Amino acid sequence: MTIESAPKLNLSKFPRRTLLEGPTPIQHLPRLSTHLGGVNVFVKRDDLNGLGGGGNKLRKLEFLIGEALAIGADTIITVGARQSNHARLTAAAAARVGFKCELVLTRAVPRFDSDYLGNGNILLDDLFGARVHDLPGSANALQFAEERAKELRAQGRSVYVCPLGGSSPTGCLGYADCAAEITAQSSAEGLSFDRIVVPNGSGGMHAGLVAGFVALGLNPSFVAGFTVYGNAEQAHSITLDKANQTARLIDANLRVDSDAISIDEGQLGPGYGIPTDSMRAAVRLLASTEGLLLDPVYGGKAFAGLVESVASRKYLAGQNILFVMTGGLPGLFAYRSEF
């Protein structure tokens, strides 16, 4: 990622409700970089947002809430797993703008301990005033949400339904905007990144970044995603589709090529939300060297991928690697027994 000057990305035609306090900082991690043998690790601190405990989903929600306000909604419904960070931040954003909020949460992760079922994000969902629908893991959450929306509309409510992870093309605009933010910060600091490392769950953050870099006229292939939800083939297909939808939303003439999407499934382990030894080691490494906290579902696994990439010499001493810290701190409390 070599940038001579900072190109602009104009998203002003899209409704938006500000939820962030401004650009999130990029910070160098010197002790970790030394520990990893001289690879220069930087972090994009998307965990440092005050609303709702912070996290990357707020970027998507700026555009999703903006769209909901534009159509006159008074209620928002979204879906996710029981410890969904997106659901928690949707509830917080709804409280901020005065919406009613309902969360359709499935028990998609096979955990039944009291911490997972009652602590972490689920505790905060309740504090933010959201109504939680607790569904089994096999349930079609989005179908339930649409049916619930029909019920509420019949009662006179105006309902906005938000997909898994907020990863609609509208939501992905939040990370197209982040691509422009990273580009501007890189230009201002004279930095050039060899890789940008992200977790890939519902694919929206990865897709948005790729679409944003394409819209800026930059090569997006340096964005490296570590899937935490499906296998690499599934994640690639979903992310490519969302990147193209988002790019066309920005400019109908834009197109994202298949080779622009880089997905690694090596840190997925047994499946979504299921801890791995490498995740535990990565969470402890970043905490003990830099005092920074990763969540066990998304950031922990992706950061484990970064560490493994250094160990296998995919990333070399002297290279600059940017890791996007997505937040999700409440998840650590839900997974207390794993540490």
C-alpha positions as CSV (number, residue, x, y, z in Angstrom):
1,M,0.0,0.0,0.0
2,T,2.0,2.9,-1.3
3,I,0.3,6.3,-1.2
4,E,1.7,9.5,-2.7
5,S,-1.3,11.6,-1.6
6,A,-4.6,11.0,0.0
7,P,-7.4,10.6,-2.5
8,K,-10.9,11.4,-1.3
9,L,-14.1,9.3,-1.1
10,N,-17.3,11.2,-1.2
11,L,-20.1,9.3,0.6
12,S,-22.2,12.4,1.4
13,K,-25.1,11.2,-0.7
14,F,-25.8,8.4,1.8
15,P,-27.8,9.1,5.0
16,R,-25.6,8.9,8.0
17,R,-26.0,9.3,11.8
18,T,-22.6,10.0,13.5
19,L,-21.8,7.5,16.2
20,L,-18.0,7.7,16.3
21,E,-16.0,10.5,18.0
22,G,-13.9,10.9,14.9
23,P,-11.1,9.0,13.2
24,T,-9.7,6.1,15.3
25,P,-5.9,6.3,15.8
26,I,-3.3,4.1,14.2
27,Q,-0.7,3.1,16.9
28,H,2.6,1.3,16.6
29,L,3.3,-1.6,19.0
30,P,7.0,-1.5,19.6
31,R,7.3,-4.2,22.3
32,L,5.2,-6.7,20.3
33,S,7.1,-5.8,17.1
34,T,10.4,-6.6,18.9
35,H,8.9,-9.8,20.3
36,L,7.9,-10.9,16.7
37,G,11.5,-10.3,15.4
38,G,11.2,-6.9,13.8
39,V,8.0,-7.0,11.9
40,N,6.4,-3.6,12.5
41,V,2.9,-4.1,13.9
42,F,0.5,-1.3,14.0
43,V,-3.1,-1.4,15.2
44,K,-6.1,0.6,13.9
45,R,-8.0,1.2,17.1
46,D,-11.6,0.7,16.1
47,D,-12.2,-0.6,19.6
48,L,-11.8,3.0,20.9
49,N,-15.3,4.2,20.4
50,G,-17.3,5.2,23.5
51,L,-20.8,4.3,22.5
52,G,-22.0,0.9,23.8
53,G,-18.5,-0.3,24.8
54,G,-17.0,0.4,21.4
55,G,-16.2,-1.7,18.4
56,N,-16.1,-1.9,14.6
57,K,-19.8,-2.3,14.1
58,L,-20.4,1.3,14.9
59,R,-18.9,2.2,11.5
60,K,-21.6,0.2,9.8
61,L,-24.3,1.4,12.1
62,E,-23.6,5.0,11.2
63,F,-25.0,4.3,7.7
64,L,-27.6,1.7,8.8
65,I,-29.1,4.0,11.5
66,G,-28.9,6.9,9.0
67,E,-30.9,4.9,6.5
68,A,-33.4,3.8,9.2
69,L,-33.9,7.5,10.2
70,A,-34.3,8.5,6.6
71,I,-37.2,6.1,6.1
72,G,-38.9,7.3,9.4
73,A,-38.2,4.1,11.4
74,D,-38.9,4.0,15.1
75,T,-37.8,0.4,15.6
76,I,-34.8,-1.6,14.6
77,I,-34.4,-5.4,14.6
78,T,-31.2,-7.3,14.0
79,V,-29.9,-10.8,14.3
80,G,-26.8,-12.6,15.5
81,A,-25.5,-15.3,17.9
82,R,-26.1,-14.9,21.6
83,Q,-22.9,-13.0,22.2
84,S,-23.1,-10.9,19.1
85,N,-21.1,-7.7,19.3
86,H,-23.2,-6.3,16.4
87,A,-26.4,-6.9,18.4
88,R,-25.0,-5.1,21.4
89,L,-23.9,-2.1,19.5
90,T,-27.2,-2.0,17.6
91,A,-29.0,-1.8,20.9
92,A,-26.7,1.0,22.1
93,A,-27.1,2.9,18.9
94,A,-30.9,2.5,19.1
95,A,-30.8,3.9,22.6
96,R,-28.8,6.9,21.4
97,V,-31.3,7.8,18.7
98,G,-34.5,6.8,20.5
99,F,-35.4,3.7,18.6
100,K,-37.0,0.6,20.1
101,C,-34.7,-2.4,19.5
102,E,-35.3,-6.1,19.2
103,L,-32.5,-8.7,18.9
104,V,-33.1,-12.1,17.4
105,L,-30.2,-14.2,18.9
106,T,-29.5,-17.8,18.2
107,R,-27.6,-20.3,20.3
108,A,-25.4,-21.0,17.3
109,V,-22.3,-21.6,19.5
110,P,-22.4,-24.9,21.5
111,R,-21.7,-23.3,24.9
112,F,-24.0,-23.7,27.9
113,D,-22.1,-22.2,30.8
114,S,-23.5,-19.4,32.8
115,D,-20.9,-16.9,31.7
116,Y,-21.7,-17.4,28.0
117,L,-25.5,-17.5,28.5
118,G,-25.8,-14.6,30.9
119,N,-22.7,-12.4,30.9
120,G,-20.8,-10.3,28.3
121,N,-22.8,-8.8,25.5
122,I,-26.1,-10.4,26.6
123,L,-25.9,-8.5,29.9
124,L,-25.3,-5.2,28.0
125,D,-28.2,-5.9,25.6
126,D,-30.5,-5.8,28.5
127,L,-29.0,-2.7,30.0
128,F,-29.5,-0.9,26.7
129,G,-33.2,-1.8,26.8
130,A,-33.3,-4.2,23.9
131,R,-35.9,-7.0,23.8
132,V,-34.1,-10.3,23.1
133,H,-35.7,-13.2,21.3
134,D,-33.7,-16.4,22.3
135,L,-33.8,-18.9,19.5
136,P,-32.1,-22.3,19.0
137,G,-29.0,-22.6,16.9
138,S,-30.9,-24.2,14.0
139,A,-33.4,-21.3,13.7
140,N,-33.6,-19.0,10.7
141,A,-33.0,-15.7,12.6
142,L,-33.5,-13.4,9.7
143,Q,-36.8,-15.0,8.7
144,F,-38.0,-14.7,12.4
145,A,-36.9,-11.0,12.3
146,E,-38.9,-10.3,9.1
147,E,-42.0,-12.0,10.6
148,R,-41.6,-10.0,13.8
149,A,-41.3,-6.9,11.7
150,K,-44.6,-7.6,10.0
151,E,-46.3,-8.0,13.4
152,L,-44.9,-4.7,14.6
153,R,-45.9,-2.9,11.4
154,A,-49.4,-4.2,11.8
155,Q,-49.4,-2.4,15.2
156,G,-48.4,0.8,13.4
157,R,-44.7,0.7,14.0
158,S,-42.1,1.6,11.4
159,V,-39.5,-1.2,11.4
160,Y,-36.0,-1.4,10.0
161,V,-34.5,-4.9,9.7
162,C,-30.8,-5.2,9.8
163,P,-28.9,-8.3,8.6
164,L,-26.3,-10.4,10.3
165,G,-23.3,-8.3,11.3
166,G,-24.9,-5.2,9.7
167,S,-23.2,-6.4,6.6
168,S,-25.6,-5.1,3.9
169,P,-24.1,-3.0,1.2
170,T,-25.3,0.1,3.1
171,G,-23.5,-1.2,6.3
172,C,-20.4,-2.0,4.3
173,L,-20.1,1.7,3.4
174,G,-18.8,2.2,6.9
175,Y,-15.6,0.3,6.1
176,A,-15.3,1.9,2.6
177,D,-15.1,5.1,4.6
178,C,-12.5,3.5,6.9
179,A,-10.4,2.7,3.8
180,A,-10.3,6.4,3.1
181,E,-9.5,7.2,6.7
182,I,-6.6,4.7,6.7
183,T,-5.4,6.2,3.4
184,A,-5.5,9.7,4.8
185,Q,-3.7,8.7,8.0
186,S,-1.0,6.8,6.1
187,S,-0.4,9.8,3.9
188,A,-0.2,12.2,6.8
189,E,2.2,10.0,8.7
190,G,4.3,8.9,5.7
191,L,3.4,5.3,6.4
192,S,3.1,2.5,3.9
193,F,1.5,-0.8,4.9
194,D,2.4,-4.2,3.4
195,R,-0.7,-5.9,4.8
196,I,-3.9,-4.9,6.5
197,V,-5.1,-7.9,8.6
198,V,-8.8,-8.3,9.6
199,P,-11.1,-10.9,11.0
200,N,-13.8,-12.1,8.5
201,G,-17.1,-13.1,10.0
202,S,-20.1,-11.9,8.1
203,G,-17.6,-10.4,5.7
204,G,-18.8,-6.8,5.8
205,M,-15.7,-5.1,7.2
206,H,-13.4,-6.9,4.7
207,A,-15.8,-6.2,1.8
208,G,-16.1,-2.6,2.7
209,L,-12.4,-2.0,3.0
210,V,-11.8,-3.7,-0.4
211,A,-14.6,-1.7,-2.0
212,G,-13.3,1.5,-0.5
213,F,-9.7,0.9,-1.8
214,V,-11.1,0.1,-5.2
215,A,-13.1,3.3,-5.2
216,L,-10.0,5.2,-4.2
217,G,-8.1,3.8,-7.2
218,L,-5.8,1.7,-4.9
219,N,-5.0,-2.0,-5.1
220,P,-7.0,-3.8,-2.4
221,S,-5.3,-7.1,-2.5
222,F,-3.1,-6.2,0.5
223,V,-6.1,-6.7,2.8
224,A,-5.8,-10.1,4.4
225,G,-8.8,-11.7,6.0
226,F,-8.8,-14.6,8.5
227,T,-12.2,-16.3,8.5
228,V,-13.8,-17.0,11.8
229,Y,-17.2,-18.1,10.6
230,G,-17.2,-20.3,7.5
231,N,-14.5,-22.0,5.4
232,A,-12.3,-20.0,3.0
233,E,-14.4,-20.8,-0.1
234,Q,-17.6,-19.7,1.6
235,A,-16.0,-16.6,3.0
236,H,-14.4,-15.6,-0.3
237,S,-17.7,-15.9,-2.2
238,I,-19.7,-13.9,0.4
239,T,-17.0,-11.2,0.7
240,L,-16.5,-10.8,-3.0
241,D,-20.3,-10.5,-3.5
242,K,-20.6,-7.9,-0.8
243,A,-17.6,-6.0,-2.0
244,N,-19.0,-5.7,-5.5
245,Q,-22.4,-4.6,-4.2
246,T,-20.8,-2.0,-2.0
247,A,-18.5,-0.8,-4.8
248,R,-21.5,-0.4,-7.2
249,L,-23.4,1.5,-4.5
250,I,-20.5,4.0,-4.5
251,D,-20.1,4.1,-8.3
252,A,-22.1,1.9,-10.7
253,N,-19.0,1.5,-12.9
254,L,-16.8,0.0,-10.2
255,R,-15.9,-3.8,-10.1
256,V,-14.0,-5.9,-7.6
257,D,-12.0,-8.8,-9.1
258,S,-11.9,-12.2,-7.4
259,D,-8.2,-12.0,-6.7
260,A,-8.7,-8.8,-4.6
261,I,-10.2,-11.0,-1.8
262,S,-7.6,-12.9,0.3
263,I,-9.1,-15.3,2.8
264,D,-7.2,-17.7,5.2
265,E,-9.1,-20.4,7.1
266,G,-6.2,-21.6,9.2
267,Q,-7.4,-20.0,12.4
268,L,-11.0,-21.1,12.2
269,G,-10.5,-24.2,14.3
270,P,-13.6,-26.3,15.0
271,G,-15.9,-23.5,14.1
272,Y,-17.5,-20.1,14.9
273,G,-17.1,-19.0,18.5
274,I,-15.2,-22.2,19.5
275,P,-11.9,-21.3,21.2
276,T,-8.5,-22.5,19.9
277,D,-5.1,-22.7,21.6
278,S,-3.7,-20.3,19.1
279,M,-6.4,-17.8,19.9
280,R,-5.8,-18.0,23.6
281,A,-2.0,-17.6,23.0
282,A,-2.6,-14.5,20.8
283,V,-5.0,-12.8,23.3
284,R,-2.4,-13.4,26.1
285,L,0.5,-12.2,23.9
286,L,-1.1,-8.8,23.0
287,A,-2.3,-8.3,26.5
288,S,1.0,-9.1,28.1
289,T,3.2,-7.1,25.7
290,E,1.1,-4.1,25.0
291,G,-1.8,-4.1,27.5
292,L,-4.4,-4.4,24.7
293,L,-7.4,-6.7,24.8
294,L,-8.8,-8.8,21.9
295,D,-12.1,-10.6,21.9
296,P,-12.0,-14.5,21.7
297,V,-14.3,-14.9,18.6
298,Y,-13.0,-12.4,16.0
299,G,-9.9,-10.4,16.8
300,G,-8.3,-13.2,18.8
301,K,-8.3,-15.6,15.9
302,A,-7.3,-13.1,13.3
303,F,-4.4,-11.9,15.5
304,A,-3.4,-15.5,15.9
305,G,-3.2,-15.6,12.1
306,L,-1.0,-12.5,12.0
307,V,1.4,-14.2,14.6
308,E,1.4,-17.4,12.6
309,S,2.1,-15.5,9.4
310,V,5.2,-14.0,11.1
311,A,6.3,-17.4,12.3
312,S,6.0,-18.9,8.8
313,R,7.8,-15.9,7.3
314,K,4.9,-14.7,5.2
315,Y,5.4,-11.4,7.0
316,L,9.1,-10.4,7.3
317,A,11.2,-8.1,9.5
318,G,10.9,-4.5,8.4
319,Q,7.5,-4.9,6.9
320,N,4.6,-2.8,8.2
321,I,1.5,-4.7,9.1
322,L,-1.7,-3.0,10.2
323,F,-4.1,-5.0,12.3
324,V,-7.7,-3.7,12.7
325,M,-8.8,-4.0,16.3
326,T,-12.5,-4.6,16.1
327,G,-13.4,-4.4,19.8
328,G,-15.7,-7.1,21.3
329,L,-14.2,-6.8,24.8
330,P,-17.4,-8.0,26.5
331,G,-16.9,-11.3,24.9
332,L,-13.9,-12.0,27.1
333,F,-16.2,-12.1,30.1
334,A,-18.5,-14.5,28.4
335,Y,-15.5,-16.8,27.7
336,R,-14.0,-16.4,31.2
337,S,-13.5,-20.2,31.7
338,E,-11.3,-20.4,28.6
339,F,-8.6,-18.3,30.2
